[in-house]
Amino acid sequence: MTDDVQALQKRLAAFAAARDWEQYHTPKNLAAALSVEAAELVEIFQWLTPEESARIMADPDAAHRVTDEVADVLSYLLQFCSAVGVDPLAALTAKIERNEERFPPPQKESGAGDRR
């Protein structure tokens, strides 16, 4: 795990400890909080057209809301990983590798006149 991710996890843990919130940061509660924050991110996009959603970051107010919700989702994900002992970057790397094996890119058909 990179030092940056570990440093963020330590900072989040210190923030919670200073407020005596560790008692609430169980895996179940953190998973629920993560779900709520992800839903709040979805809510921003709920009624937008695909075109509007692609341009959302051009609106400073909407961009601020998206950025805040991304931060909330990441915060709870990192805290959840700490609580259950998962290295998030190692988990992501392993998942990408499994997906690369499970879903190989389609093979290009060589057409007539294809000179390789």
N, C-alpha and C positions, 0 to 999 in steps of 0.2 A: 504494500500500500504506500502511496506516495506520502511524503511528509506533509504536503498541503492538506490532504484528506484527514490524516491523523490529527493535524493541528486544529482543523475545524471541529472534529469530533471532541477533542479535548476542550476546546472553547465552549462548545455547546454543553458539555458535561459540567464545566465550571459555572456556566450561566444557571443551569438547573440547580446545582448544588447550593449556590449562593442564595437561592430562593426557596430551598428545601422542597424542590419539586421532584427529586429522584424517586420518591415514594409513588408517584403517579406514572413514572416512565417505565412501565412494564411492557413487555413485548406486545401484549394484547392492546393496551392503550395507545402505544406508539403506532401500531398497525392501523388502528381505527383513526387516529389523528392524521396519518398519512393519507388514508382514503378520503377523509373530509377535505383535506387541502387539495388533493387531486381533483375532487369534485368541484371545488371552487375555481380551479383553473379551467375545467371543462365549462363551467357556467359562463365564463367570459365569452366563449366561442359559441354558446348554445344556439343562438338564432342567427348567426352570421352566415352569409353565403360563402362558398369556397373562396371566391375572389376577395371578399371582405376579410376573411380570416388570414389570407396570404398577405394582406396589407396592414394587419393590426399594429405592427410595431412602428408604423409611420405616424400613428396618433399618439402623442406624448402621454395623454392620460391613460389610454388603454395599454400602452407599452409599460407604464409604471405598474399597473395592476397585474399584467402578465409577469413582469419581473418579480414582483412581490410574491405571487403565488408559486412561481418556480422556486424561489428561495425557501418558501414554507415547505414545499414538497421535499426538496433536497435536505432541509434541516431535519424533518421527521424521518426521512429515509436513513440519513447518517446516524441519527440517534437509535433507530431501530436496529441497524447493523451492529452498533456498539452493544446494545442490550442482548443480542443473540449470538454475538461473536462471528459475524460474517464480515469478511474483507470485501467491501463493495466492488473495488476495482478487479480483484481476482475473480469474483463471481461473474462480473460482466465479461471479462476476458474469456472465461471458460464457456459462458453461454454463447458468445459470438463464435467461438471455435466449434461448438456443437451445431450451431445453426449453419455454419459454412459447410459442415459435413452433411447435414440433413437436407439442405436446400442448395445444391450446387447450381451455378448459373446455367441457363439453357445452352446447349451446344449449338453453335452456328452451323447451319448446313452449308457445305461448300457447293456453290452453284457452278454452272458451266462457265468456263473462262476464269475461274478463281485460280490465280497463280500465286501460290505461296512458296 
